[in-house]
Every structure is written in C-alpha cells, then in structure tokens.
Amino acid sequence: MAMSATSTPQAWNGGSAAARLDDRIEPRQASAVFLDKDGTLIHDVPYNVDPDRITLLPGVGASLRGLQDAGFLLFVVSNQPGVALNRFPASALCMVEARIDELLAEFGVVISGYAWCPHPPAGTRGTSIACTCRKPRPGLILDTATTHGVALDRSWMVGDILDDIEAGNRAGCRTILVDRGNETRWRAGKVRTPNAIVYQFPDAARFILDGMRPRADRPHVAPG
C-alpha cells in the first residue's frame, strides 16, 4: 500500500502475520510498552527496509521477553518518512515487520502490532501533509491504544530521541529515553522530560519491571 506525499494524512497499521496476544485482554485493561524501532530495537540504518540489514540491538530480545512475561503487550510505533520521500514503498514495511518478528521469535516474543507514520517531516519541500501521527505527535500511540484496548496510564513509551518521549508523554504514558547519542536537538520542556534515562535497552526493561514490584521488594540504591 504505497502512500504518496499528497495522500490524506493517515497512519498505517502494519499487517504482520504473527499471532497477536491481545485478544484475551479485557477492553481498556491492557498494559503496553510502545517501542520506537530504529536506534531502540534495531541498529539504526537510515531508510533501511532490507531484511538482511535488520539486526537487534544487544539485549533487546531477552528484555522484551521479560516485559511480555510480566503481562505487557508490545507495540512498535515508528516514523517512516522514507515512504513519502519515495525511498521505498509502504509495502516494504511488511518485510520489515516479518524480519523483526523472525528475530524475536527466537526469544518467544510476539509484537502485538506495528504502527507506522509514512508522512514527511514538517516543512518538507513540495508537500502539504499535516498529520497527527508523526512523532512527537501522539497519534500513533493513541490510535494503537484505542484499537487494542490499552490503558495508557499503565503503559510506557521507550525511544532513543526526545520526539519519542514527547509523543509518549502527550499520549499519557510513562516514558524512558535510551540515550545512544542519537538525539541532535536537546530542546527542554515538560513534555520532553522522560521518567528515566538509561543507556541500554535492558536497563529500560528493568526500570519498568522494578516499578511493578511492591515497594518493599524494590532494590535499594545507595545515595550518590
């Protein structure tokens, strides 16, 4: 399903063939972790849709399994401006989904859904798209939550730049920045402030899981 730069603004929910986990969840009762793709789950290769070049970042598979086992649904929400910029067709994202599903199957992990924003960045020459789904706007998260019955106040957004954090905060999630040095514009503001900053994805997963424990069971951290 290709989408030109003049198409009506609309997020695209992916069509992965993997079995979904959310059918057993009561409406509006699910907790979820929303995940940026490039630089968070997989190595960031700009405009890449070649399955052979898609590889998980260290610790991602096992960490997602821990979150899944704790009852979280897992969703990938990602800006994909390469569609509007004619770097690749929207249909190529199905191959991306299939590759991520394949890599995570080794860990018994199922992504419950993919949501892509295929629109260009604001101000791109020759386009007039003004969508609500491109992060830092919260549309991808809000639409996914509505579709899958997710309680956003019990959910998290994890990403590697502050646009991910802003999108999560605006949607009503708690947020974690995995700082890999990919942020280029450290613009301050309440909606761009995460609940935690970590440097590896497993630390983000541990932060989420530690927050589920009774307070007495949480690890004690010595004062700095």
SVG drawing of the C-alpha trace seen along z (x, -y; Angstrom):
<svg xmlns="http://www.w3.org/2000/svg" viewBox="-14 -24 42 43">
<polyline fill="none" stroke="black" stroke-width="0.4" points="0.0,0.0 2.1,-2.9 1.2,-6.4 2.2,-9.5 3.2,-12.7 -0.2,-14.2 -2.3,-11.4 -4.7,-12.1 -2.8,-12.1 -3.3,-8.7 -1.2,-6.4 -0.7,-2.9 -1.1,0.1 1.1,2.9 0.0,6.3 2.3,8.7 1.3,12.3 2.5,13.1 -0.2,14.3 -1.4,11.4 -1.6,11.6 -4.2,9.0 -7.4,11.0 -7.7,12.3 -7.4,8.8 -10.5,7.0 -11.1,3.7 -9.1,0.8 -7.4,3.1 -4.2,3.9 -0.8,2.5 1.6,2.0 5.1,0.9 5.3,-1.2 8.6,-0.9 10.5,-3.1 12.2,-1.0 15.4,-2.5 18.0,-3.0 15.8,-1.5 15.1,2.1 17.4,2.4 20.5,0.8 19.7,-2.5 20.4,-2.3 18.6,-5.3 15.8,-4.3 16.6,-0.7 14.0,1.9 16.4,4.7 15.7,7.6 19.3,8.8 20.5,5.5 18.0,5.5 19.6,6.7 18.5,6.4 20.5,4.3 22.1,6.1 19.8,7.5 16.6,6.5 15.2,10.0 15.6,11.2 14.4,7.9 11.2,7.9 10.6,11.5 10.7,10.3 8.3,7.5 5.9,9.9 6.1,12.4 5.1,9.6 1.9,9.1 2.8,6.1 1.6,6.0 4.4,4.8 3.8,2.4 6.3,0.8 5.4,-2.8 7.8,-4.4 8.1,-7.4 8.8,-6.2 9.2,-9.3 11.0,-7.2 7.6,-6.3 6.6,-9.9 10.1,-10.7 9.9,-7.8 12.9,-6.0 10.7,-2.8 7.1,-1.8 4.8,-1.4 4.5,2.3 8.2,2.7 7.3,2.2 5.7,5.6 9.1,7.1 10.5,5.1 7.7,6.5 8.4,10.0 12.1,9.7 11.6,8.3 9.0,11.0 11.6,13.6 14.4,12.2 12.1,12.0 10.6,15.5 13.9,16.9 13.0,15.4 9.4,16.3 8.4,12.7 5.3,11.6 4.8,7.9 1.1,7.2 1.0,4.6 3.0,2.2 2.0,-1.4 3.9,-3.5 3.7,-7.2 4.5,-7.3 4.4,-11.1 7.4,-13.5 8.8,-15.8 7.1,-19.2 8.3,-21.7 9.5,-19.2 9.6,-20.9 6.8,-20.1 4.5,-18.5 1.5,-19.9 1.0,-17.0 0.0,-18.0 -0.6,-14.6 -1.3,-13.8 0.7,-10.6 4.3,-11.7 6.1,-11.7 6.4,-13.9 2.7,-14.0 0.9,-11.2 -1.4,-9.9 0.4,-6.5 0.2,-5.7 -3.4,-6.9 -4.7,-5.1 -3.0,-1.9 -4.3,-2.1 -7.8,-2.6 -7.6,0.4 -6.1,2.7 -7.8,1.6 -4.7,0.3 -4.8,-1.7 -2.3,-4.4 -1.8,-5.4 -0.4,-1.9 1.8,-1.9 5.2,-3.0 6.9,-4.5 10.6,-3.7 12.6,-5.5 16.1,-6.9 15.2,-10.5 13.1,-13.2 10.5,-13.1 9.6,-9.6 9.4,-10.9 7.2,-13.8 4.8,-11.5 4.6,-9.2 4.1,-12.0 1.4,-13.6 -0.4,-10.3 -0.4,-9.8 2.3,-7.1 5.3,-7.0 8.5,-7.3 12.1,-6.1 14.9,-7.5 17.5,-5.0 20.3,-7.6 22.5,-6.2 23.7,-9.6 21.1,-9.8 19.4,-13.0 20.6,-16.0 18.2,-18.7 18.1,-18.7 15.1,-21.0 13.9,-21.2 10.3,-21.1 8.0,-19.2 6.6,-17.1 10.1,-16.2 11.3,-15.0 11.3,-11.2 10.7,-9.3 14.1,-7.8 17.2,-8.0 19.2,-4.8 21.9,-3.8 21.0,-0.2 17.6,1.3 17.9,3.9 18.1,1.1 14.8,-0.3 13.1,3.0 14.5,3.4 13.2,0.0 9.7,0.9 9.7,4.2 11.1,2.8 8.2,0.3 5.8,3.3 7.3,4.7 5.8,3.9 7.9,1.0 9.5,3.3 10.8,5.6 12.4,3.0 16.2,2.8 17.7,0.2 20.1,-2.3 22.9,-3.8 23.0,-7.6 25.5,-9.0"/>
</svg>
